Amino acid sequence: MVAAIKNYEDLVLAPGTGEPFEKFKTTQKNHLAAMRVDARVYDYWHVTQKELVRAKAEKEAAFTVKLLAEGHDHLGDIHSAFGAFDKAECLTDDGWIAIQNHAVAAVVQCKKERTQLARKPLLHRRRSVAVTVLMGEANINEDIFNPSLDEVASLFEPIRLVVDREDDEEATAKDVHDALEGVEVWVREWRTEKRSRMLQIMVSAGATAIADPPKEQDFARLKLATTMFFCTAPPPQRASEQAGGRLMCCTLLEKHFRRCRTGMGGFLWNTACLKYSNEASEMIRQLAVAVGRDPETTTADQMDDLNARFYCQGCPKWKKLVRSWRNCAAHFEDHPLDMFQGWLVVSPADTIKIIRHEISNMADASYRLKCSHHHLEGYRSPSSFWDHFRSAHSEEFKLEDVIINPLVPPQPISLDREISQPVPPLSSLATQVETCYDSLAWGLSVCTLDSIPR
């Protein structure tokens, strides 16, 4: 190229253009020189790469010989362990002595992982047999503080030994039956420990009149509507377990724990994220009084059965909402207790109108699940989802099989919303509401929507 430039130099040069042309020639010469250097570098790299590939193959072959001599006869485990040794040097006798322990440990770990993966279907079948036997022979009630049957099969030591034994034989019902001795005592101890843990959370938050060690009447407090906890874990680790936001009574804590077990892939019964809410408990205490119930004995299930609706007397007109009792429990976050002016109970007739406009009935207050393999079928209640998954899918459940909708109905009804428009009637709703209100001690402060200032 330099020669070609020189041949045409007189033709392309014009007066005053000598300096730019010299700069152009210099640039081209430097570019060609760099290309020659790069070509030598690229050739060296190519040769070096081929040498590295050859050295790696020789080293892996030497590793294989050494490890086979150690008694490891599964080449898949040996090859899986090669990633721990990526140096290019040939494997000498002295080099093998230096890394022998590390190499053997890596192969043993690969074999362990392969064996565990291959045994998972067998362990799943054994656990299913154990759960079936427990269901028929063990007296374990479904309760938030009792372990699930899966947890018993996985954590109760005699049954766990049947499930996890090293042989390749299937577990029989007789094997599990012979291991049942002491299971009910273990369940009672589990139940006592979990209830004591929840009471300790209450004591740490300032709850009083709880004995140490706790007595049975202390445990009964966990079922009260006034015993209200909340989850401190940030999203997306948690979802709203019920309509009142984060607040959960013990009835709904079961869903919280079940979701933790499903989401985290283990049997956690995790209470680390839970706190006791004195403010919410005081709100519910006043709700119970408003409907003529004793807050010291009224349970969360009884408040759900009443299904009453309430209105806060102290809210400004632009924030007036008719709420379920669970929504009222969360109201202290918007309305401090020192400014609270009390609750009014909405009349039965207006409660019927309100519930018709709510998204769902409080009787099924839980998060919603959708099968990720059946997008068009919509969200389901947890029990309906598990029935669907067991009937439609034979594989083991994985977290990616479910889509969680954390928005749980019902939402509070704004008084500015038109509630007199015609809507489809809910089945036997009027009878349910009238029965609930007939059970109240009348003479209470019952209001109608027309009497509430807008």
ABEGO torsion letter per residue (X at the ends): XAAAAAAAAAAABBBGAAAAAAAAAAAAAAAAAAAAAAAAAAAAAAAAAAAAAAAAAAAAAAAAAAAAAAGBABAAAAAAAAAABABABBBBAAAAAAAAAAAAAAAAAAAAAAAAAAAAAAAAAAAAAAAAAAAAABBBBBBAABBBAAAAAAABAAAAAAAABABABBBBAAAAAAAABGAAAAAAAAAAAAAAAAAAAAAAAGBBGBBOBBBAAAAAAAABAABBBBBABBOAABBBABAAEABBBAAAAAAAAAAAAAAAGBBAGBAAABBBBAAAAAAAAAAAAAAGBBAAABBAAAAAAAGBBBBBAABBAAABBBBBAAAAAAAAAABBAAABAEBBBBBAAAAAAAAAABABBAABBBBBBBBAABAAAEBBBAAAAAAAAAAABABBBBAAABBBBABBOBBBBBAABBAABBBBBBBGAAAAAAAAAAABBBGBBBBBAAABBX
